[in-house]
Amino acid sequence: MNEDRYIVFDQYLANEMSAEEKVNFEKQLSEDTELATAFEIFKELHLHLENKFGNEEGLNVFKKNLKSISKEHFKTKKPKVVAFKPWQYAIAASVAVLVGLFVFQNINPSFDDYNNPEMATFVERGDVNENLKLAQDAFNAKNYKTAIPHFEAILQERKSPEIQYFYAVSLLEENQFQKSETNLSELKSGTSVYKNKATWYLALSKLKQKDYDSCKAILQTIPDDYEDYDQVQQLLNELD
């Protein structure tokens, strides 16, 4: 049953499996695409519940409500091998209901929804800086891994906010979060025209890491005269 599947998901996330059960479950995830997809959806919901009900009392009340919901929609049966907590059936049933209602729709906004890097246009006609041209072409082709070393070579010669910004975005695209955020934070603290753009991408870095609270806090520091403030407002609304 699907609800049994969700209970297993919850056990795994709660670290309640034995070492052997954990290995077997992870093997199933690697071999079963459908199972892996369902598990990712469950993790998103689990994270949402943790963020929504941060204290134990609130979470317990929520679980009690879920138990009532599950009785109306599902008939649960006792598992054959492992004894589960009563509220886990409620979560399983409710997840199934939510999946049916929202057709696998994400609970929280995603990085890809808001990641629209601008084109790099810092090479003018007649410019003979090879690294600059190679960095620009690789960035615009979304080949960020190739662009990064060219940006680093340029920054060793001369450090400019423009190059530092595109370098930081490239690092973020390659999930090099610490280096990206170091550069973005430096730009955020400066006075260049890239100050607000860097702040926006610093928020997107937190979004990509699913650190929704930090993302929201950073977004709230962006002034309303930022050129893409409508995107800031939209993301804030989705995070509420």
MARBA-3410 file (N, C-alpha, C, O; in Angstrom, 1 decimal):
240
0.8,-1.2,0.0,0.0,0.0,0.0,0.9,1.2,0.0,2.0,1.2,0.6 ~ 0.4,2.3,-0.6,1.1,3.5,-0.7,1.4,4.1,0.7,2.5,4.7,1.0 ~ 0.4,4.0,1.6,0.6,4.6,2.9,1.7,3.8,3.7,2.4,4.5,4.5 ~ 1.8,2.5,3.5,2.9,1.8,4.1,4.3,2.3,3.6,5.3,2.4,4.3 ~ 4.3,2.7,2.3,5.5,3.3,1.7,5.9,4.5,2.4,7.1,4.8,2.7
4.9,5.4,2.6,5.2,6.7,3.3,5.7,6.5,4.7,6.5,7.3,5.2 ~ 5.2,5.5,5.4,5.6,5.2,6.7,7.1,4.8,6.7,7.9,5.2,7.6 ~ 7.5,4.0,5.8,8.9,3.6,5.6,9.8,4.9,5.4,10.9,5.0,5.9 ~ 9.3,5.8,4.5,10.0,7.0,4.3,10.2,7.8,5.6,11.3,8.3,5.8 ~ 9.2,7.9,6.4,9.3,8.6,7.7,10.3,7.9,8.6,11.0,8.6,9.3
10.3,6.6,8.6,11.2,5.9,9.4,12.7,6.2,9.0,13.5,6.4,9.9 ~ 12.9,6.2,7.7,14.2,6.5,7.2,14.7,7.9,7.6,15.8,8.1,8.1 ~ 13.8,8.9,7.4,14.2,10.3,7.8,14.3,10.5,9.3,15.1,11.3,9.7 ~ 13.6,9.7,10.1,13.7,9.8,11.5,14.8,8.9,12.1,15.0,8.8,13.3 ~ 15.6,8.3,11.2,16.7,7.4,11.6,16.3,6.3,12.5,17.0,6.0,13.5
15.2,5.7,12.2,14.6,4.6,13.0,14.8,3.3,12.4,14.3,2.3,12.9 ~ 15.6,3.2,11.3,15.8,1.9,10.7,17.1,1.3,11.2,18.0,2.0,11.7 ~ 17.2,0.0,11.1,18.4,-0.7,11.4,19.4,-0.5,10.3,19.0,0.0,9.2 ~ 20.7,-0.8,10.5,21.7,-0.6,9.5,21.3,-1.4,8.2,21.5,-0.9,7.1 ~ 20.9,-2.6,8.4,20.5,-3.5,7.3,19.3,-2.9,6.5,19.3,-2.9,5.3
18.3,-2.5,7.3,17.1,-1.9,6.7,17.4,-0.7,5.9,16.9,-0.4,4.8 ~ 18.3,0.1,6.4,18.7,1.4,5.7,19.4,1.1,4.4,19.1,1.7,3.4 ~ 20.3,0.1,4.4,21.0,-0.3,3.2,20.1,-0.8,2.2,20.2,-0.5,1.0 ~ 19.1,-1.7,2.6,18.1,-2.2,1.6,17.3,-1.1,1.0,16.9,-1.2,-0.1 ~ 16.9,-0.2,1.9,16.0,0.9,1.4,16.7,1.8,0.4,16.2,2.1,-0.6
18.0,2.1,0.7,18.8,3.0,-0.2,19.0,2.2,-1.5,19.1,2.9,-2.6 ~ 19.2,0.9,-1.5,19.3,0.1,-2.7,18.0,0.2,-3.5,18.1,0.3,-4.8 ~ 16.9,0.1,-2.9,15.6,0.2,-3.6,15.5,1.6,-4.3,15.0,1.7,-5.4 ~ 15.9,2.6,-3.6,15.8,4.0,-4.1,16.7,4.1,-5.4,16.3,4.8,-6.4 ~ 17.9,3.5,-5.4,18.8,3.6,-6.5,18.2,2.8,-7.7,18.6,3.1,-8.9
17.4,1.8,-7.5,16.9,0.9,-8.5,15.5,1.2,-9.0,15.1,0.8,-10.1 ~ 14.7,1.9,-8.2,13.3,2.2,-8.5,13.1,3.7,-8.7,13.0,4.4,-7.7 ~ 13.0,4.2,-9.9,12.8,5.6,-10.1,11.5,6.1,-9.5,11.5,7.2,-9.0 ~ 10.4,5.4,-9.6,9.2,5.8,-9.1,9.2,6.0,-7.6,8.7,7.0,-7.0 ~ 9.9,5.0,-6.9,10.0,5.1,-5.5,10.9,6.3,-5.1,10.6,7.0,-4.1
12.0,6.5,-5.8,12.9,7.7,-5.5,12.1,9.0,-5.7,12.3,9.9,-4.9 ~ 11.3,9.1,-6.7,10.5,10.3,-6.9,9.5,10.5,-5.8,9.4,11.7,-5.3 ~ 8.8,9.5,-5.4,7.9,9.6,-4.3,8.6,10.0,-3.0,8.1,10.8,-2.2 ~ 9.8,9.4,-2.8,10.6,9.8,-1.6,11.0,11.2,-1.6,10.9,11.9,-0.5 ~ 11.4,11.8,-2.7,11.8,13.2,-2.8,10.6,14.1,-2.5,10.7,15.1,-1.8
9.4,13.7,-2.9,8.2,14.5,-2.6,7.9,14.4,-1.2,7.5,15.4,-0.5 ~ 8.0,13.2,-0.6,7.8,13.1,0.9,8.8,13.9,1.7,8.4,14.6,2.7 ~ 10.0,14.0,1.3,11.0,14.8,2.0,10.7,16.3,1.9,10.8,17.0,2.9 ~ 10.1,16.7,0.8,9.7,18.1,0.7,8.6,18.4,1.7,8.6,19.5,2.3 ~ 7.6,17.5,1.7,6.5,17.7,2.7,7.0,17.7,4.1,6.6,18.5,5.0
7.9,16.7,4.4,8.5,16.6,5.7,9.2,17.9,6.2,9.0,18.3,7.3 ~ 10.0,18.4,5.3,10.7,19.7,5.6,9.7,20.8,5.8,9.9,21.6,6.7 ~ 8.7,20.8,5.0,7.7,21.9,5.1,7.0,21.8,6.5,6.8,22.8,7.2 ~ 6.7,20.5,6.9,6.1,20.4,8.3,7.0,20.8,9.4,6.5,21.4,10.4 ~ 8.3,20.5,9.2,9.2,20.9,10.3,9.3,22.4,10.4,9.4,23.0,11.4
9.3,23.1,9.2,9.4,24.5,9.2,8.1,25.2,9.7,8.1,26.2,10.4 ~ 7.0,24.5,9.4,5.7,25.1,9.8,5.4,24.9,11.2,4.8,25.8,11.9 ~ 5.8,23.7,11.8,5.5,23.4,13.2,6.8,23.1,13.9,7.2,22.0,14.2 ~ 7.5,24.2,14.1,8.9,24.1,14.7,8.9,23.6,16.1,9.9,23.1,16.5 ~ 7.9,23.8,16.9,7.9,23.3,18.3,7.1,22.0,18.4,6.2,21.7,17.6
7.5,21.3,19.4,6.9,19.9,19.6,5.4,20.0,19.8,4.7,19.1,19.3 ~ 5.0,20.9,20.6,3.5,21.0,20.9,2.7,21.2,19.6,1.7,20.6,19.4 ~ 3.2,22.2,18.8,2.5,22.4,17.5,2.5,21.2,16.6,1.5,21.0,15.9 ~ 3.6,20.5,16.6,3.7,19.3,15.7,2.7,18.2,16.2,2.1,17.5,15.4 ~ 2.7,18.1,17.5,1.8,17.0,18.1,0.3,17.3,17.8,-0.5,16.4,17.5
-0.1,18.6,17.9,-1.4,19.0,17.5,-1.7,18.6,16.1,-2.8,18.1,15.7 ~ -0.7,18.9,15.2,-0.9,18.7,13.8,-1.1,17.2,13.5,-1.9,16.8,12.7 ~ -0.2,16.4,14.2,-0.3,14.9,14.0,-1.7,14.4,14.5,-2.2,13.5,13.8 ~ -2.2,15.0,15.5,-3.5,14.6,16.0,-4.6,14.8,15.0,-5.5,14.0,14.7 ~ -4.5,16.0,14.3,-5.5,16.4,13.3,-5.3,15.4,12.1,-6.3,15.0,11.5
-4.1,15.1,11.8,-3.8,14.2,10.7,-4.4,12.8,10.9,-4.9,12.2,10.0 ~ -4.4,12.4,12.1,-5.0,11.1,12.5,-6.4,11.0,12.2,-7.0,10.0,11.7 ~ -7.1,12.1,12.5,-8.6,12.2,12.2,-8.8,12.2,10.7,-9.8,11.6,10.3 ~ -8.0,12.9,10.0,-8.1,13.0,8.5,-8.0,11.6,7.9,-8.7,11.2,7.1 ~ -6.9,10.9,8.4,-6.7,9.6,7.8,-7.8,8.6,8.0,-8.0,7.7,7.2
-8.5,8.6,9.2,-9.6,7.7,9.4,-10.7,7.9,8.4,-11.4,7.0,8.1 ~ -10.9,9.1,7.9,-11.9,9.4,6.9,-11.6,8.9,5.5,-12.5,8.7,4.7 ~ -10.3,8.8,5.2,-9.9,8.6,3.9,-9.3,7.2,3.6,-9.3,6.7,2.5 ~ -8.7,6.5,4.7,-8.0,5.3,4.5,-8.4,4.3,5.6,-8.7,4.6,6.8 ~ -8.3,3.0,5.3,-8.3,1.9,6.3,-6.9,1.4,6.4,-6.4,0.7,5.5
-6.3,1.6,7.5,-4.9,1.1,7.7,-4.9,-0.3,8.3,-5.8,-0.7,8.9 ~ -3.8,-1.0,8.0,-3.6,-2.3,8.5,-2.3,-2.4,9.2,-1.4,-1.6,9.0 ~ -2.2,-3.3,10.1,-1.0,-3.5,10.9,0.1,-4.1,10.0,-0.1,-5.0,9.3 ~ 1.3,-3.4,10.0,2.4,-3.9,9.2,2.8,-5.3,9.5,2.6,-5.8,10.7 ~ 3.3,-6.0,8.5,3.7,-7.4,8.7,4.9,-7.6,9.6,5.0,-8.6,10.4
5.9,-6.7,9.4,7.2,-6.9,10.1,7.4,-5.9,11.2,7.8,-6.3,12.3 ~ 7.2,-4.6,10.9,7.6,-3.6,11.8,6.4,-2.9,12.4,5.5,-2.6,11.7 ~ 6.4,-2.6,13.7,5.3,-1.9,14.4,5.6,-0.4,14.2,6.7,0.1,14.5 ~ 4.6,0.3,13.7,4.7,1.7,13.5,3.9,2.5,14.5,3.0,2.0,15.1 ~ 4.3,3.8,14.7,3.6,4.7,15.6,2.3,5.0,15.0,2.2,5.1,13.8
1.2,5.2,15.8,-0.1,5.5,15.3,-0.2,6.7,14.4,-0.8,6.7,13.4 ~ 0.6,7.7,14.8,0.5,9.0,14.0,1.1,8.8,12.7,0.9,9.6,11.7 ~ 2.0,7.8,12.5,2.7,7.7,11.2,1.7,7.2,10.1,1.9,7.6,9.0 ~ 0.7,6.5,10.5,-0.4,6.2,9.6,-1.1,7.4,9.1,-1.5,7.5,8.0 ~ -1.3,8.3,10.1,-1.9,9.6,9.7,-1.1,10.4,8.7,-1.7,10.9,7.7
0.2,10.4,8.9,1.0,11.2,8.0,1.0,10.5,6.6,0.9,11.1,5.6 ~ 1.1,9.1,6.6,1.0,8.4,5.4,-0.3,8.7,4.6,-0.2,8.9,3.4 ~ -1.4,8.6,5.3,-2.7,8.8,4.7,-2.8,10.2,4.2,-3.2,10.5,3.0 ~ -2.3,11.2,5.0,-2.4,12.6,4.6,-1.5,12.9,3.4,-1.9,13.7,2.5 ~ -0.3,12.3,3.4,0.5,12.5,2.3,-0.1,12.0,1.0,-0.1,12.7,-0.1
-0.7,10.9,1.1,-1.4,10.3,-0.1,-2.5,11.2,-0.6,-2.7,11.5,-1.8 ~ -3.3,11.8,0.4,-4.3,12.8,0.0,-3.7,14.0,-0.7,-4.2,14.5,-1.7 ~ -2.6,14.5,-0.1,-2.0,15.7,-0.6,-1.5,15.5,-2.0,-1.6,16.3,-2.9 ~ -0.8,14.3,-2.2,-0.3,14.0,-3.5,-1.4,13.9,-4.5,-1.3,14.4,-5.7 ~ -2.5,13.3,-4.1,-3.7,13.2,-5.1,-4.3,14.6,-5.4,-4.7,14.9,-6.5
-4.3,15.5,-4.4,-4.9,16.8,-4.6,-4.1,17.7,-5.4,-4.6,18.5,-6.3 ~ -2.8,17.7,-5.1,-1.9,18.6,-5.8,-1.0,18.1,-6.9,-0.2,18.8,-7.5 ~ -1.2,16.8,-7.2,-0.6,16.1,-8.4,0.9,16.4,-8.3,1.5,16.9,-9.3 ~ 1.5,16.0,-7.2,3.0,16.1,-7.1,3.5,17.6,-7.2,4.6,17.8,-7.6 ~ 2.7,18.5,-6.8,3.1,19.9,-6.9,4.0,20.2,-5.7,3.8,19.7,-4.6
5.1,21.0,-5.9,6.0,21.3,-4.9,5.4,22.2,-3.8,4.6,23.1,-4.1 ~ 5.7,21.9,-2.5,5.2,22.8,-1.4,5.9,24.1,-1.4,5.3,25.1,-1.3 ~ 7.2,24.1,-1.6,8.0,25.4,-1.5,8.5,25.8,-2.9,8.6,24.9,-3.8 ~ 8.8,27.1,-3.1,9.4,27.5,-4.4,10.7,26.9,-4.6,11.4,26.5,-3.6 ~ 11.2,26.8,-5.8,12.4,26.2,-6.1,13.4,27.2,-6.7,13.0,28.2,-7.3
14.7,26.9,-6.7,15.7,27.8,-7.2,15.5,28.0,-8.7,15.6,29.1,-9.2 ~ 15.2,26.9,-9.4,15.0,27.0,-10.9,13.9,27.9,-11.3,13.9,28.5,-12.4 ~ 12.9,28.1,-10.4,11.8,29.0,-10.7,12.2,30.5,-10.8,11.6,31.2,-11.5 ~ 13.3,30.8,-10.1,13.7,32.2,-10.1,15.1,32.5,-10.6,15.5,33.6,-10.7 ~ 15.8,31.4,-11.0,17.1,31.6,-11.5,17.1,31.9,-13.0,17.0,31.1,-13.9
17.3,33.2,-13.3,17.4,33.7,-14.7,18.6,34.6,-14.9,18.4,35.8,-15.0 ~ 19.8,34.0,-14.9,21.0,34.8,-15.0,21.0,35.7,-16.3,20.7,35.2,-17.4 ~ 21.4,36.9,-16.1,21.5,37.8,-17.3,22.7,37.4,-18.2,23.6,36.7,-17.7 ~ 22.7,37.9,-19.4,23.8,37.6,-20.3,25.0,38.4,-19.9,24.8,39.6,-19.6 ~ 26.2,37.9,-20.0,27.4,38.6,-19.8,27.8,39.3,-21.1,27.9,38.8,-22.1
28.0,40.6,-20.9,28.3,41.5,-22.1,29.5,42.4,-21.8,29.4,43.6,-22.1 ~ 30.5,41.9,-21.2,31.6,42.8,-20.8,32.8,42.8,-21.8,33.8,43.5,-21.5 ~ 32.6,42.1,-22.9,33.7,42.1,-23.9,33.2,43.0,-25.1,32.2,42.7,-25.7 ~ 34.0,44.1,-25.3,33.6,45.0,-26.4,34.4,44.6,-27.6,35.4,43.9,-27.6 ~ 33.9,45.1,-28.8,34.6,44.8,-30.0,36.0,45.3,-30.0,36.2,46.5,-29.6
36.9,44.5,-30.4,38.3,44.9,-30.4,39.1,44.5,-29.1,40.3,44.7,-29.0 ~ 38.4,44.0,-28.1,39.0,43.6,-26.8,39.8,42.4,-27.1,39.3,41.4,-27.6 ~ 41.1,42.4,-26.6,41.9,41.2,-26.9,42.2,40.4,-25.6,43.1,39.5,-25.7 ~ 41.4,40.6,-24.6,41.6,39.8,-23.3,41.0,38.5,-23.6,39.8,38.3,-23.6 ~ 41.8,37.5,-23.7,41.4,36.1,-24.1,40.5,35.5,-23.0,39.4,35.0,-23.2
41.0,35.6,-21.7,40.2,35.1,-20.6,38.8,35.7,-20.5,37.8,35.0,-20.2 ~ 38.7,37.0,-20.7,37.5,37.7,-20.6,36.5,37.2,-21.7,35.3,37.0,-21.4 ~ 37.0,37.0,-22.9,36.2,36.5,-24.0,35.7,35.1,-23.7,34.6,34.7,-23.9 ~ 36.6,34.2,-23.2,36.3,32.9,-23.0,35.3,32.7,-21.8,34.4,31.9,-21.8 ~ 35.5,33.6,-20.8,34.6,33.5,-19.6,33.2,34.0,-20.0,32.2,33.3,-19.7
33.1,35.0,-20.8,31.8,35.5,-21.3,31.1,34.4,-22.1,29.9,34.2,-21.9 ~ 31.8,33.9,-23.1,31.2,32.9,-24.0,30.7,31.6,-23.2,29.6,31.1,-23.5 ~ 31.6,31.2,-22.3,31.2,30.0,-21.5,30.0,30.3,-20.6,29.1,29.5,-20.5 ~ 30.0,31.5,-20.0,28.9,31.8,-19.1,27.6,31.9,-19.9,26.5,31.4,-19.4 ~ 27.6,32.6,-21.0,26.4,32.7,-21.8,25.9,31.4,-22.4,24.7,31.3,-22.7
26.8,30.4,-22.5,26.4,29.1,-23.0,26.0,28.2,-21.8,25.7,27.0,-22.0 ~ 26.0,28.8,-20.6,25.6,28.1,-19.4,26.6,27.0,-19.1,26.3,26.0,-18.4 ~ 27.9,27.1,-19.6,28.9,26.2,-19.3,29.7,26.8,-18.1,30.9,27.2,-18.3 ~ 29.1,26.8,-16.9,29.7,27.5,-15.8,31.0,26.9,-15.3,31.9,27.6,-14.8 ~ 31.1,25.6,-15.4,32.3,24.9,-14.9,33.5,25.4,-15.7,34.6,25.6,-15.1
33.3,25.6,-17.0,34.4,26.1,-17.8,34.7,27.6,-17.6,35.8,28.1,-17.6 ~ 33.6,28.4,-17.3,33.8,29.8,-17.1,34.5,30.1,-15.8,35.3,31.1,-15.8 ~ 34.4,29.3,-14.8,34.9,29.6,-13.4,36.5,29.9,-13.5,36.9,30.9,-13.0 ~ 37.3,29.0,-14.0,38.7,29.3,-14.0,39.1,30.5,-14.8,40.1,31.2,-14.5 ~ 38.4,30.8,-15.8,38.6,32.1,-16.6,38.3,33.3,-15.8,39.1,34.3,-15.8
37.2,33.3,-15.0,36.9,34.4,-14.1,38.0,34.5,-13.1,38.4,35.6,-12.7 ~ 38.5,33.4,-12.6,39.5,33.4,-11.5,40.8,34.1,-12.0,41.5,34.8,-11.3 ~ 41.1,33.7,-13.3,42.3,34.3,-13.9,42.2,35.8,-14.0,43.1,36.6,-13.8 ~ 41.0,36.3,-14.4,40.8,37.7,-14.6,40.8,38.4,-13.3,41.4,39.5,-13.2 ~ 40.2,37.8,-12.2,40.2,38.5,-10.9,41.6,38.6,-10.3,41.8,39.4,-9.5
42.5,37.7,-10.7,43.9,37.8,-10.2,44.6,39.0,-10.8,45.5,39.6,-10.1 ~ 44.2,39.4,-12.0,44.8,40.5,-12.6,44.1,41.8,-12.2,44.8,42.8,-11.9 ~ 42.8,41.8,-12.1,42.1,43.0,-11.7,40.7,42.6,-11.1,40.0,41.8,-11.7 ~ 40.4,43.2,-10.0,39.2,42.8,-9.3,38.1,43.9,-9.6,38.3,45.0,-9.2 ~ 37.0,43.5,-10.2,35.9,44.4,-10.5,34.6,43.8,-10.0,34.5,42.6,-10.1
33.7,44.6,-9.5,32.4,44.1,-9.1,31.7,43.3,-10.2,31.0,42.3,-9.9 ~ 31.8,43.7,-11.4,31.1,43.0,-12.5,31.6,41.6,-12.7,30.8,40.7,-12.7 ~ 32.9,41.4,-12.7,33.5,40.1,-12.9,33.2,39.3,-11.7,32.9,38.1,-11.8 ~ 33.3,39.9,-10.5,33.1,39.1,-9.3,31.7,38.6,-9.2,31.4,37.5,-8.7 ~ 30.7,39.4,-9.7,29.3,39.0,-9.7,29.1,37.8,-10.6,28.5,36.8,-10.1
29.5,37.9,-11.8,29.3,36.8,-12.7,30.1,35.5,-12.3,29.7,34.4,-12.5 ~ 31.2,35.7,-11.6,32.0,34.6,-11.0,31.2,34.0,-9.9,31.1,32.7,-9.9 ~ 30.6,34.8,-9.1,29.8,34.2,-7.9,28.6,33.5,-8.4,28.2,32.4,-7.9 ~ 27.9,34.0,-9.5,26.8,33.3,-10.1,27.2,31.9,-10.6,26.5,30.9,-10.5 ~ 28.3,31.9,-11.3,28.9,30.7,-11.9,29.1,29.6,-10.8,28.8,28.5,-10.9
29.7,30.1,-9.7,30.0,29.2,-8.5,28.7,28.6,-8.0,28.6,27.5,-7.6 ~ 27.7,29.5,-7.9,26.4,29.0,-7.4,25.8,28.0,-8.3,25.2,27.0,-7.8 ~ 25.9,28.2,-9.6,25.3,27.2,-10.6,26.0,25.9,-10.4,25.4,24.8,-10.7 ~ 27.3,25.9,-10.0,28.0,24.6,-9.8,27.9,24.1,-8.3,28.7,23.2,-7.9 ~ 27.0,24.7,-7.5,26.8,24.3,-6.1,28.1,24.5,-5.2,28.2,23.8,-4.2
28.9,25.5,-5.6,30.0,25.8,-4.7,29.5,27.0,-3.8,29.9,28.1,-4.0 ~ 28.7,26.6,-2.9,27.9,27.6,-2.1,28.8,28.5,-1.3,28.6,29.7,-1.3 ~ 29.8,28.0,-0.6,30.6,28.8,0.3,31.4,29.9,-0.4,31.3,31.1,0.0 ~ 32.0,29.5,-1.5,32.8,30.5,-2.3,31.9,31.5,-3.0,32.2,32.7,-3.0 ~ 30.7,31.0,-3.5,29.8,31.9,-4.1,29.3,32.9,-3.1,29.2,34.1,-3.4
28.9,32.5,-1.9,28.3,33.4,-0.9,29.3,34.4,-0.3,29.0,35.5,0.0 ~ 30.6,34.0,-0.3,31.7,34.9,0.1,31.7,36.1,-0.8,31.8,37.2,-0.4 ~ 31.7,35.8,-2.1,31.8,36.8,-3.1,30.5,37.7,-3.1,30.6,38.9,-3.2 ~ 29.4,37.0,-3.0,28.1,37.8,-3.0,28.0,38.7,-1.8,27.5,39.8,-1.9 ~ 28.4,38.2,-0.7,28.3,38.9,0.6,29.2,40.2,0.5,28.9,41.2,1.0
30.4,40.0,-0.1,31.3,41.1,-0.3,30.7,42.2,-1.2,30.7,43.4,-0.9 ~ 30.0,41.8,-2.3,29.3,42.7,-3.1,28.1,43.4,-2.4,27.9,44.6,-2.6 ~ 27.4,42.6,-1.6,26.3,43.1,-0.9,26.7,44.2,0.1,25.9,45.1,0.3 ~ 27.9,44.1,0.6,28.4,45.1,1.6,29.0,46.3,0.9,29.3,47.3,1.6 ~ 29.2,46.2,-0.4,29.8,47.3,-1.1,28.8,48.4,-1.6,27.6,48.4,-1.2
29.2,49.2,-2.6,28.3,50.3,-3.1,28.2,50.2,-4.6,27.8,51.2,-5.2 ~ 28.6,49.1,-5.2,28.6,49.1,-6.7,27.2,48.9,-7.1,26.2,48.6,-6.3 ~ 27.0,48.9,-8.5,25.6,48.7,-9.0,25.2,47.3,-8.9,24.1,46.9,-9.2 ~ 26.1,46.4,-8.5,25.8,45.0,-8.3,25.4,44.6,-6.9,25.2,43.5,-6.6 ~ 25.3,45.6,-6.1,25.0,45.4,-4.7,23.6,44.6,-4.5,23.6,43.6,-3.8
22.6,45.1,-5.1,21.2,44.5,-5.0,21.1,43.2,-5.7,20.5,42.3,-5.3 ~ 21.8,43.1,-6.9,21.8,41.9,-7.7,22.5,40.8,-6.9,22.0,39.6,-6.9 ~ 23.6,41.1,-6.2,24.3,40.2,-5.4,23.4,39.7,-4.2,23.5,38.5,-3.8 ~ 22.7,40.6,-3.6,21.8,40.3,-2.5,20.7,39.3,-3.0,20.4,38.4,-2.3 ~ 20.2,39.6,-4.1,19.2,38.7,-4.7,19.7,37.3,-4.9,19.1,36.3,-4.5
20.9,37.2,-5.5,21.5,35.9,-5.7,22.0,35.2,-4.4,22.1,34.0,-4.3 ~ 22.3,36.0,-3.4,22.6,35.4,-2.1,21.3,34.8,-1.5,21.4,33.7,-0.9 ~ 20.2,35.4,-1.7,18.9,34.8,-1.3,18.6,33.5,-2.1,18.2,32.5,-1.5 ~ 18.9,33.6,-3.4,18.7,32.4,-4.2,19.6,31.2,-3.8,19.2,30.1,-3.9 ~ 20.8,31.6,-3.3,21.7,30.5,-2.9,21.1,29.8,-1.7,21.2,28.6,-1.6
20.5,30.5,-0.8,19.8,29.9,0.4,18.6,29.1,-0.1,18.3,28.0,0.4 ~ 17.9,29.6,-1.1,16.7,28.9,-1.7,17.2,27.6,-2.3,16.5,26.6,-2.1 ~ 18.3,27.6,-3.0,18.8,26.4,-3.6,19.1,25.3,-2.6,19.0,24.1,-2.8 ~ 19.6,25.8,-1.4,20.0,24.9,-0.3,18.8,24.6,0.6,18.9,23.9,1.6 ~ 17.6,25.1,0.2,16.4,24.9,1.0,16.4,25.5,2.4,15.7,25.0,3.3
17.2,26.5,2.5,17.3,27.2,3.8,16.3,28.4,3.7,16.7,29.6,3.4 ~ 15.0,28.1,3.8,14.0,29.1,3.5,13.9,30.3,4.4,13.6,31.4,4.0 ~ 14.2,30.1,5.7,14.2,31.2,6.6,15.3,32.2,6.3,15.1,33.4,6.3 ~ 16.5,31.7,6.0,17.6,32.6,5.6,17.3,33.3,4.3,17.6,34.5,4.2 ~ 16.7,32.6,3.4,16.3,33.2,2.1,15.4,34.4,2.3,15.6,35.4,1.8
14.4,34.1,3.1,13.4,35.2,3.4,14.0,36.4,4.1,13.7,37.5,3.8 ~ 14.9,36.1,5.1,15.6,37.2,5.8,16.4,38.1,4.9,16.4,39.3,5.0 ~ 17.1,37.5,3.9,17.9,38.2,3.0,17.0,39.0,2.0,17.3,40.2,1.7 ~ 16.0,38.4,1.5,15.1,39.1,0.6,14.5,40.4,1.2,14.3,41.4,0.6 ~ 14.3,40.4,2.5,13.7,41.5,3.2,14.7,42.7,3.3,14.3,43.8,3.7
15.9,42.5,3.0,16.9,43.5,3.0,17.0,44.2,1.7,17.7,45.3,1.6 ~ 16.4,43.7,0.7,16.5,44.3,-0.7,15.5,45.5,-0.8,14.3,45.3,-0.5 ~ 16.0,46.7,-1.1,15.1,47.9,-1.2,14.1,47.8,-2.4,14.3,47.1,-3.3 ~ 13.0,48.5,-2.2,11.9,48.3,-3.2,12.2,49.1,-4.5,11.4,49.0,-5.5 ~ 13.4,49.8,-4.6,13.8,50.4,-5.9,14.7,49.5,-6.7,15.1,49.8,-7.8
14.9,48.2,-6.2,15.6,47.2,-7.0,14.8,47.0,-8.3,13.6,46.8,-8.3 ~ 15.5,46.8,-9.4,14.9,46.7,-10.7,14.0,45.5,-10.9,13.0,45.6,-11.6 ~ 14.3,44.4,-10.1,13.5,43.2,-10.2,12.7,43.0,-8.9,12.6,41.8,-8.5 ~ 12.3,44.1,-8.3,11.7,43.9,-7.0,10.4,43.1,-7.0,9.9,42.5,-6.0 ~ 9.7,43.1,-8.2,8.5,42.3,-8.3,8.8,40.8,-8.1,8.0,40.0,-7.5
10.0,40.3,-8.5,10.4,39.0,-8.2,10.7,38.7,-6.7,10.4,37.7,-6.2 ~ 11.2,39.7,-6.1,11.5,39.7,-4.7,10.2,39.5,-3.9,10.0,38.6,-3.1 ~ 9.2,40.3,-4.3,7.9,40.2,-3.6,7.2,38.9,-3.9,6.6,38.3,-3.0 ~ 7.3,38.4,-5.1,6.7,37.1,-5.5,7.3,36.0,-4.6,6.6,35.1,-4.1 ~ 8.6,36.0,-4.5,9.3,34.9,-3.8,8.9,35.0,-2.3,8.7,34.0,-1.6
8.9,36.2,-1.8,8.5,36.4,-0.4,7.1,35.9,-0.1,6.8,35.2,0.9 ~ 6.2,36.1,-1.0,4.8,35.7,-0.9,4.8,34.1,-0.9,4.0,33.5,-0.1 ~ 5.6,33.5,-1.7,5.6,32.0,-1.8,6.2,31.4,-0.6,5.9,30.3,-0.2 ~ 7.1,32.1,0.1,7.7,31.6,1.3,6.9,31.8,2.5,7.2,31.1,3.5 ~ 5.9,32.6,2.5,5.0,32.9,3.7,4.1,31.7,3.9,3.3,31.7,4.9
END
